[in-house]
Amino acid sequence: MKTDSNRLLLSGNHAVSHAVRLVKPNVMPVYPITPQTPILELITEFHAAGEMTGEIMTMESEHSAMAAAITASLTGVRVFTATASQGLLLMHEMLHYAAGARAPIVMFNVNRTLGSPWGFWPDQTDSLAQRDTGWIQYYCENGQESHDTTLQAFRVAEQILLPAMVIHEAFYVSHSMEAVEIATQEQVDAYLPEFNPPHRLDPQIGESWGNTVSQVMFQNHRRDMGDAMERVLDVAKKADQELQDLVGRGYGIHEQYRCEGAEFIITTMGSMTGTARDAVDELRAEGVPVGLLKIKLFRPFPVADVREILSGIAKVMVLDRNFAPGTGGILYQELKAALYGLKGAPEIHGYLAGVGGTNISPVNIKDMVHSAIGEKPVAHSVWKG
């Protein structure tokens, strides 16, 4: 049941900061990088005002911040950090270690273009480049969703014992202001139990971490990580429903919008989803049977759900705000792999739209839909904006 909460005008980044305040992490290793910095700035203000009591560790680099986060998490405490773009890439080695150590760190990443050339604009390539590190990945559409998903990420990560990355895009979300419903402390305390992992570095327990293992032990450990990642799907759905029961807001791990009777589905991820909804509404008013599939949980990818949703659909158009040279759009490739071998699978059109933060309007999306309706798909992503 929904109870009283605070409705504030906030940027997407500050919506995240308020979620972290309510979670009350014990340790927060931090390093600022545009456009993530406001998340950490507001957290330090909460800390200075006595509204947070966890230890803030100011590090010399993002690599060091993640190394400190891993060490703290392995002692059995709740840990948060945040980064963006080049900072996330500098952490890459440590991201693998965090997942392998089964350290349920929650990190917020603000999607930003990667150098070179240098830029500060929204582009999902930074986090998608980390898709094989073993981190859970959530992609958020707006500040409200980022606030709520940060809470969900702690709930899921600490049950599964894998780290989780929550993500929104630079400036379109990170610095845009909107009315955000902030959960109450009572709601968050009821939602997040005290973190008490079964294994931790503690002299009283007498366990350690980091010894060299045999080939078989390594293989078994990776298999266990895979089993844990598969459990995320059900745990994430339950965590979303539990939060919805408390605060009245839920998102699922994906969203279907106006898919009833649709013959054509637009698939998106992140902030472009809102624009795509407007395009769907306009196309429906024109008599075009179009729907929308938003992917929120990208790792693990909801393969079974996607196959069920898209079975029997004639055409799917994937919009990617990312680009992997030699591969194309990453969501497009993931969707093709998920649908491989499906009887009645749709034709799939992969469009690179909004890469580097270029603006994509409802008119642009409608034009792409009309193009896809009249074209046969090709085996690679096509530049559209």
C-alpha positions as CSV (number, residue, x, y, z in Angstrom):
1,M,0.0,0.0,0.0
2,K,1.3,3.5,-0.9
3,T,2.0,5.7,2.1
4,D,3.0,9.4,2.3
5,S,6.3,10.3,0.6
6,N,8.0,13.4,-0.6
7,R,7.5,14.7,-4.1
8,L,10.5,16.8,-5.1
9,L,11.7,18.6,-8.3
10,L,15.0,16.8,-8.9
11,S,17.5,16.0,-11.6
12,G,17.9,12.3,-12.5
13,N,21.2,12.2,-10.7
14,H,19.8,13.7,-7.5
15,A,17.0,11.2,-7.6
16,V,19.7,8.5,-7.3
17,S,21.4,10.4,-4.4
18,H,18.2,10.4,-2.4
19,A,17.8,6.6,-3.0
20,V,21.3,6.0,-1.7
21,R,20.6,8.2,1.4
22,L,17.6,6.0,2.2
23,V,19.6,2.7,1.6
24,K,22.3,3.9,4.1
25,P,25.4,2.1,2.6
26,N,28.2,1.4,5.1
27,V,31.0,2.3,2.6
28,M,31.0,4.6,-0.4
29,P,34.3,4.8,-2.3
30,V,33.9,7.7,-4.7
31,Y,35.7,9.4,-7.6
32,P,34.0,12.2,-9.6
33,I,33.6,12.2,-13.3
34,T,31.2,14.2,-15.6
35,P,28.2,13.8,-15.8
36,Q,28.0,11.5,-12.7
37,T,29.6,14.0,-10.3
38,P,26.3,15.5,-8.9
39,I,25.3,12.1,-7.5
40,L,28.3,12.0,-5.3
41,E,28.2,15.8,-4.5
42,L,24.7,15.5,-3.0
43,I,25.7,12.3,-1.1
44,T,28.5,14.2,0.5
45,E,26.1,17.0,1.4
46,F,23.8,14.5,3.1
47,H,26.8,13.0,4.9
48,A,28.0,16.5,6.1
49,A,24.5,17.2,7.4
50,G,24.5,14.0,9.4
51,E,21.8,12.4,7.2
52,M,24.2,9.6,6.3
53,T,26.7,7.9,8.5
54,G,28.5,5.5,6.2
55,E,32.2,6.0,5.4
56,I,32.9,8.0,2.3
57,M,36.3,7.2,0.8
58,T,37.7,9.7,-1.7
59,M,39.9,7.7,-4.0
60,E,42.6,8.7,-6.6
61,S,40.9,6.9,-9.5
62,E,37.9,4.9,-10.6
63,H,40.0,1.8,-10.6
64,S,40.9,2.4,-6.9
65,A,37.3,3.2,-6.1
66,M,36.1,-0.2,-7.4
67,A,39.1,-2.0,-5.6
68,A,38.0,-0.3,-2.4
69,A,34.4,-1.2,-3.0
70,I,35.3,-4.9,-3.5
71,T,37.4,-5.0,-0.3
72,A,34.6,-3.4,1.7
73,S,31.9,-5.6,0.3
74,L,33.9,-8.8,1.1
75,T,33.9,-7.8,4.8
76,G,30.1,-8.1,4.7
77,V,28.9,-4.5,4.5
78,R,26.6,-2.6,2.1
79,V,28.6,-0.7,-0.6
80,F,27.7,1.9,-3.2
81,T,29.7,3.8,-5.8
82,A,29.0,5.7,-9.1
83,T,30.9,6.4,-12.3
84,A,30.6,7.2,-16.0
85,S,32.2,6.6,-19.4
86,Q,36.0,6.5,-19.2
87,G,35.8,5.9,-15.4
88,L,33.8,2.8,-16.0
89,L,36.3,1.5,-18.5
90,L,39.2,2.2,-16.1
91,M,37.3,-0.1,-13.7
92,H,37.0,-2.9,-16.2
93,E,39.6,-5.3,-14.6
94,M,38.0,-4.7,-11.2
95,L,34.4,-5.3,-12.5
96,H,35.4,-8.9,-13.4
97,Y,36.9,-9.3,-10.0
98,A,33.9,-8.0,-8.2
99,A,31.6,-10.4,-10.0
100,G,33.9,-13.3,-9.4
101,A,34.2,-12.5,-5.7
102,R,30.4,-12.5,-5.6
103,A,30.5,-9.0,-4.0
104,P,27.0,-7.5,-4.2
105,I,28.1,-3.9,-4.8
106,V,25.6,-1.5,-6.4
107,M,27.0,1.0,-8.8
108,F,25.3,3.8,-10.7
109,N,26.7,4.5,-14.2
110,V,25.7,7.6,-16.2
111,N,26.0,6.7,-19.9
112,R,28.4,9.0,-21.7
113,T,30.3,8.9,-24.9
114,L,33.7,7.2,-24.9
115,G,36.9,8.9,-26.3
116,S,38.2,9.3,-28.8
117,P,36.9,11.8,-30.0
118,W,36.1,13.5,-26.7
119,G,32.5,14.2,-25.8
120,F,30.1,14.3,-22.9
121,W,26.9,13.2,-24.6
122,P,24.5,10.3,-23.9
123,D,25.6,7.0,-25.4
124,Q,25.1,3.5,-24.0
125,T,28.4,2.0,-25.3
126,D,30.3,2.4,-22.0
127,S,28.0,0.2,-19.9
128,L,27.2,-2.2,-22.8
129,A,31.0,-2.8,-23.2
130,Q,30.8,-4.3,-19.7
131,R,28.0,-6.8,-20.4
132,D,30.2,-9.8,-20.0
133,T,31.8,-8.9,-16.7
134,G,29.1,-10.7,-14.6
135,W,27.3,-7.6,-13.4
136,I,23.5,-7.3,-13.4
137,Q,22.5,-4.4,-15.6
138,Y,19.4,-2.2,-15.3
139,Y,18.7,0.6,-17.9
140,C,16.4,3.4,-16.7
141,E,14.2,5.8,-18.6
142,N,13.9,8.7,-16.2
143,G,14.8,10.0,-12.8
144,Q,11.8,8.3,-11.0
145,E,12.8,5.0,-12.4
146,S,16.4,5.5,-11.5
147,H,15.4,6.3,-7.9
148,D,13.3,3.2,-7.6
149,T,15.6,0.9,-9.5
150,T,18.5,1.8,-7.2
151,L,16.5,0.4,-4.3
152,Q,15.7,-2.7,-6.3
153,A,19.3,-3.3,-7.3
154,F,20.4,-3.6,-3.6
155,R,17.5,-6.0,-3.0
156,V,18.4,-8.2,-5.9
157,A,22.2,-8.0,-5.7
158,E,22.3,-8.9,-2.0
159,Q,20.0,-11.9,-2.5
160,I,21.9,-13.3,-5.5
161,L,25.4,-12.2,-4.4
162,L,26.3,-10.6,-7.7
163,P,27.1,-6.9,-8.2
164,A,24.5,-4.7,-10.0
165,M,24.9,-1.7,-12.2
166,V,22.0,0.8,-12.6
167,I,22.2,3.1,-15.6
168,H,20.7,6.2,-17.1
169,E,21.8,8.5,-19.8
170,A,23.8,11.7,-19.6
171,F,21.9,15.0,-19.6
172,Y,18.7,13.6,-21.1
173,V,18.2,12.0,-17.6
174,S,21.1,12.9,-15.4
175,H,20.7,16.7,-15.5
176,S,17.0,17.0,-16.5
177,M,14.6,18.1,-13.8
178,E,11.4,16.3,-13.1
179,A,9.0,15.7,-10.2
180,V,10.2,12.6,-8.4
181,E,8.4,10.7,-5.6
182,I,11.0,9.9,-2.9
183,A,10.4,6.8,-0.9
184,T,10.1,7.2,2.8
185,Q,12.7,5.8,5.2
186,E,10.1,3.5,6.7
187,Q,9.4,2.0,3.2
188,V,13.0,1.4,2.4
189,D,13.8,-0.1,5.8
190,A,10.9,-2.5,5.3
191,Y,12.1,-3.3,1.8
192,L,15.8,-3.8,2.4
193,P,16.7,-6.2,5.3
194,E,20.0,-5.8,7.0
195,F,22.8,-7.1,4.9
196,N,24.2,-10.2,6.5
197,P,26.0,-12.4,3.9
198,P,26.8,-16.0,4.7
199,H,30.5,-15.6,3.8
200,R,32.7,-12.6,4.6
201,L,36.2,-11.7,5.7
202,D,36.0,-11.9,9.4
203,P,38.6,-13.3,11.9
204,Q,35.8,-14.9,13.9
205,I,34.7,-16.9,10.8
206,G,38.2,-17.7,9.6
207,E,37.5,-17.5,5.9
208,S,39.7,-15.9,3.2
209,W,39.4,-15.0,-0.5
210,G,41.9,-14.8,-3.4
211,N,43.8,-18.1,-3.2
212,T,44.9,-19.7,-6.5
213,V,42.4,-22.4,-7.7
214,S,42.6,-25.5,-9.9
215,Q,41.1,-25.5,-13.4
216,V,38.1,-27.6,-12.2
217,M,37.5,-25.2,-9.3
218,F,37.6,-22.2,-11.6
219,Q,35.2,-23.8,-14.0
220,N,32.8,-24.7,-11.2
221,H,32.9,-21.2,-9.8
222,R,32.0,-19.7,-13.2
223,R,29.2,-22.2,-13.6
224,D,27.9,-21.1,-10.2
225,M,28.0,-17.5,-11.3
226,G,26.0,-18.5,-14.3
227,D,23.4,-20.2,-12.2
228,A,23.1,-17.2,-10.0
229,M,22.7,-14.9,-13.0
230,E,19.8,-17.1,-14.2
231,R,18.1,-16.7,-10.8
232,V,18.2,-12.9,-11.2
233,L,15.2,-12.9,-13.6
234,D,12.7,-14.3,-11.0
235,V,14.3,-12.4,-8.1
236,A,14.2,-9.1,-10.0
237,K,10.5,-9.6,-10.9
238,K,9.7,-10.3,-7.3
239,A,11.8,-7.4,-6.0
240,D,9.9,-5.1,-8.4
241,Q,6.5,-6.3,-7.3
242,E,7.5,-6.0,-3.6
243,L,8.6,-2.4,-4.2
244,Q,5.3,-1.7,-6.0
245,D,3.4,-3.0,-3.1
246,L,5.2,-0.6,-0.8
247,V,5.4,2.6,-2.9
248,G,2.8,2.1,-5.7
249,R,5.3,2.1,-8.5
250,G,6.6,-0.9,-10.5
251,Y,8.3,-1.4,-13.9
252,G,8.9,-5.1,-14.4
253,I,12.0,-6.2,-16.1
254,H,10.6,-5.1,-19.4
255,E,7.5,-3.2,-20.5
256,Q,5.0,-3.8,-23.3
257,Y,3.2,-0.7,-24.5
258,R,0.2,-1.0,-26.8
259,C,1.3,-4.4,-28.0
260,E,-2.3,-5.8,-28.2
261,G,-3.0,-6.5,-31.9
262,A,0.3,-5.1,-32.9
263,E,2.0,-6.4,-36.1
264,F,5.1,-4.2,-35.7
265,I,7.1,-3.7,-32.5
266,I,9.6,-1.0,-31.7
267,T,12.3,-2.2,-29.2
268,T,14.2,0.3,-27.1
269,M,16.2,0.7,-23.9
270,G,16.7,3.8,-21.8
271,S,15.5,7.4,-22.3
272,M,14.5,7.0,-25.9
273,T,11.5,4.9,-24.8
274,G,9.4,7.9,-23.9
275,T,9.9,9.4,-27.4
276,A,9.0,6.0,-28.9
277,R,5.8,5.9,-26.8
278,D,4.7,9.2,-28.4
279,A,5.5,7.8,-31.8
280,V,3.5,4.7,-31.1
281,D,0.5,6.8,-30.0
282,E,0.7,8.9,-33.2
283,L,1.1,5.9,-35.4
284,R,-1.9,4.1,-33.7
285,A,-4.0,7.2,-34.3
286,E,-3.1,6.9,-38.0
287,G,-4.2,3.2,-38.0
288,V,-0.7,1.7,-38.0
289,P,-0.7,-1.4,-35.7
290,V,2.5,-0.6,-33.8
291,G,3.5,-1.5,-30.2
292,L,6.6,-1.0,-28.0
293,L,8.9,-3.3,-26.1
294,K,11.2,-1.7,-23.6
295,I,14.1,-3.7,-22.2
296,K,14.9,-2.7,-18.6
297,L,16.9,-5.6,-17.3
298,F,19.6,-6.2,-19.9
299,R,21.8,-8.6,-17.9
300,P,20.6,-11.2,-17.6
301,F,18.8,-10.8,-20.9
302,P,15.1,-11.9,-20.6
303,V,15.3,-14.4,-23.4
304,A,12.2,-16.5,-22.6
305,D,10.0,-13.4,-22.1
306,V,11.2,-11.8,-25.3
307,R,10.6,-14.9,-27.3
308,E,7.1,-15.2,-26.0
309,I,6.3,-11.5,-26.5
310,L,7.6,-11.4,-30.1
311,S,6.4,-14.7,-31.3
312,G,4.0,-14.2,-34.2
313,I,4.9,-10.5,-34.7
314,A,5.7,-9.7,-38.3
315,K,8.4,-7.1,-37.8
316,V,10.6,-5.7,-35.0
317,M,12.6,-2.5,-35.2
318,V,15.4,-2.1,-32.7
319,L,16.7,1.4,-31.9
320,D,20.3,1.4,-30.5
321,R,21.9,4.4,-28.9
322,N,25.3,2.6,-29.0
323,F,27.6,1.2,-31.7
324,A,30.1,-1.7,-31.6
325,P,32.3,-1.4,-34.7
326,G,32.2,-4.7,-36.6
327,T,29.0,-5.7,-34.9
328,G,26.6,-2.7,-35.0
329,G,23.9,-2.1,-32.5
330,I,24.3,-4.2,-29.4
331,L,20.6,-4.5,-28.4
332,Y,19.9,-5.5,-32.0
333,Q,22.5,-8.3,-31.8
334,E,21.1,-9.5,-28.4
335,L,17.6,-9.6,-29.8
336,K,18.6,-11.6,-32.9
337,A,20.4,-14.1,-30.7
338,A,17.4,-14.4,-28.3
339,L,15.0,-15.1,-31.2
340,Y,17.3,-17.5,-33.1
341,G,15.4,-20.7,-34.0
342,L,12.0,-19.4,-32.8
343,K,9.1,-20.6,-35.0
344,G,7.3,-17.6,-36.3
345,A,10.1,-15.2,-35.4
346,P,9.7,-11.7,-36.8
347,E,11.9,-9.9,-39.3
348,I,14.3,-7.7,-37.4
349,H,15.4,-4.3,-38.5
350,G,18.4,-2.8,-36.5
351,Y,18.7,1.0,-36.6
352,L,21.5,3.0,-35.1
353,A,19.6,6.0,-33.8
354,G,20.8,8.6,-31.3
355,V,24.4,7.4,-31.2
356,G,26.5,10.0,-29.4
357,G,23.4,11.6,-28.1
358,T,22.0,12.9,-31.4
359,N,18.3,13.9,-30.9
360,I,15.7,11.5,-32.1
361,S,12.2,12.8,-32.3
362,P,8.8,11.1,-32.6
363,V,8.8,12.1,-36.3
364,N,12.2,10.4,-36.8
365,I,10.9,7.2,-35.2
366,K,7.7,7.3,-37.3
367,D,9.8,7.7,-40.5
368,M,11.9,4.7,-39.4
369,V,8.8,2.6,-38.8
370,H,7.5,3.4,-42.3
371,S,10.9,2.6,-43.8
372,A,11.0,-0.8,-42.0
373,I,7.5,-1.6,-43.0
374,G,8.4,-1.2,-46.7
375,E,11.8,-2.8,-46.6
376,K,13.3,-6.2,-46.2
377,P,15.8,-6.4,-43.2
378,V,19.5,-6.6,-43.8
379,A,22.0,-8.6,-41.7
380,H,23.6,-5.5,-40.1
381,S,22.6,-2.4,-38.3
382,V,21.7,0.6,-40.4
383,W,22.5,4.2,-39.6
384,K,19.4,6.3,-39.2
385,G,20.3,9.3,-37.1
